[in-house]
Amino acid sequence: MEKAIQDVYKEAESRSGAPGKYVSLAHVFDRTTETIYTDWSHLGPRGNEIVAQAIAERLLPLLQRPVAKLPMGSHSPRTA
């Protein structure tokens, strides 16, 4: 089972190299020494806080970028 987990982490790291496609949070707990799980797989409040912070750090720069304005009379890309 340990080899399978290592393979998954390796694949995740590989995919996270593609810009804008995938973000790996595989190492988000590497420096954490406190209890973050309530059992073998479910995060407790502190674990959720650490994950939320990591996601926010990756999203905020994207959300702060200026949005390109469409020319007058153009349709939004969201409309069919």
Kinemage of the C-alpha trace (Angstrom):
@kinemage 1
@onewidth
@group {chain A} dominant
@subgroup {mainchain}
@vectorlist {calphas} color= white
{ca met a 1} P 0.000 0.000 0.000
{ca glu a 2} L 2.856 2.403 0.768
{ca lys a 3} L 4.175 2.096 -2.817
{ca ala a 4} L 0.710 2.912 -4.180
{ca ile a 5} L 0.548 6.039 -2.015
{ca gln a 6} L 4.030 7.092 -3.136
{ca asp a 7} L 2.979 6.589 -6.774
{ca val a 8} L -0.104 8.756 -6.263
{ca tyr a 9} L 1.998 11.521 -4.682
{ca lys a 10} L 4.493 11.298 -7.545
{ca glu a 11} L 1.697 11.645 -10.111
{ca ala a 12} L 0.151 14.552 -8.207
{ca glu a 13} L 3.474 16.376 -8.115
{ca ser a 14} L 3.918 15.750 -11.834
{ca arg a 15} L 0.473 17.142 -12.672
{ca ser a 16} L 0.894 20.179 -10.454
{ca gly a 17} L 3.675 21.351 -12.765
{ca ala a 18} L 1.119 22.189 -15.490
{ca pro a 19} L 0.103 25.824 -14.955
{ca gly a 20} L -3.542 26.324 -14.062
{ca lys a 21} L -4.434 22.663 -14.378
{ca tyr a 22} L -3.837 21.117 -10.983
{ca val a 23} L -2.571 22.202 -7.587
{ca ser a 24} L -1.078 19.589 -5.308
{ca leu a 25} L -1.639 19.997 -1.591
{ca ala a 26} L 0.284 16.796 -0.910
{ca his a 27} L 2.820 18.530 1.329
{ca val a 28} L 0.448 20.898 3.105
{ca phe a 29} L 0.979 19.111 6.447
{ca asp a 30} L 4.711 18.437 6.130
{ca arg a 31} L 5.668 21.019 8.770
{ca thr a 32} L 2.695 20.410 11.047
{ca thr a 33} L 3.356 18.702 14.362
{ca glu a 34} L -0.052 19.243 15.942
{ca thr a 35} L -3.052 16.900 15.704
{ca ile a 36} L -4.955 17.563 12.484
{ca tyr a 37} L -7.048 14.411 12.000
{ca thr a 38} L -10.056 13.178 13.958
{ca asp a 39} L -9.427 9.615 12.738
{ca trp a 40} L -7.340 7.935 10.014
{ca ser a 41} L -8.789 10.062 7.187
{ca his a 42} L -10.980 12.920 8.439
{ca leu a 43} L -9.554 16.336 9.202
{ca gly a 44} L -10.360 18.143 12.388
{ca pro a 45} L -10.830 21.919 12.651
{ca arg a 46} L -7.084 22.708 12.601
{ca gly a 47} L -6.484 20.437 9.600
{ca asn a 48} L -9.326 22.115 7.710
{ca glu a 49} L -7.907 25.519 8.597
{ca ile a 50} L -4.484 24.581 7.201
{ca val a 51} L -6.014 23.279 3.959
{ca ala a 52} L -8.253 26.354 3.596
{ca gln a 53} L -5.259 28.643 4.096
{ca ala a 54} L -3.244 26.776 1.441
{ca ile a 55} L -6.128 27.011 -1.033
{ca ala a 56} L -6.638 30.716 -0.298
{ca glu a 57} L -2.934 31.418 -0.853
{ca arg a 58} L -3.208 29.877 -4.318
{ca leu a 59} L -6.551 31.446 -5.257
{ca leu a 60} L -6.109 35.018 -4.054
{ca pro a 61} L -3.473 35.960 -6.661
{ca leu a 62} L -5.784 34.618 -9.383
{ca leu a 63} L -8.782 36.513 -8.035
{ca gln a 64} L -6.835 39.775 -7.848
{ca arg a 65} L -5.902 39.757 -11.541
{ca pro a 66} L -7.691 42.307 -13.700
{ca val a 67} L -10.499 40.829 -15.765
{ca ala a 68} L -10.322 41.405 -19.514
{ca lys a 69} L -13.271 43.490 -20.696
{ca leu a 70} L -15.281 42.263 -23.640
{ca pro a 71} L -15.938 44.677 -26.512
{ca met a 72} L -19.383 46.307 -26.539
{ca gly a 73} L -21.981 44.019 -28.101
{ca ser a 74} L -19.982 40.864 -27.323
{ca his a 75} L -21.568 37.985 -25.546
{ca ser a 76} L -20.173 36.689 -22.333
{ca pro a 77} L -18.327 33.360 -22.715
{ca arg a 78} L -20.821 31.943 -20.219
{ca thr a 79} L -23.808 32.413 -22.500
{ca ala a 80} L -24.677 29.732 -25.021
